[in-house]
């Protein structure tokens, strides 16, 4: 017996995977290698199909297959720092004066990128001052 390289299950020497039906040994290897950016459109499409079924059900308020695991309510304050080409923003997610996250968004025409802003950065302190002033 040896260990499965994927999940460390015990397997015989002649096997290449454990065959126990575990996700790591039976999943599509190409999906495991794709980034979230590569998979997001397919994931949204799948969610939209699922939500169509939920919303088409006249009893969808009681529907047991509702995909929402939780619903969190935050305020999103968007601070425009520049506009045109390129534009930049700070997106501050907060609730009751407490900051949940700060994101820096940089956009140029049809392209956009975001980075998290950490509490050790001046942009975070700036965001905190804005939230405190609201």
Secondary structure, 3 states (H helix, E strand, C coil): CEECCCCCCEECCCCCCCCCCCHHHHCCHHHHHCCHHHHHHHHHHHHHHHHHHHHHCCCCCCCCCCCCCCCCCCEEEEEEEECCCCEEEEEEEEECCEEEEEEEEEEECCEEEEEEECCCCHHHHHHHHHHHCC
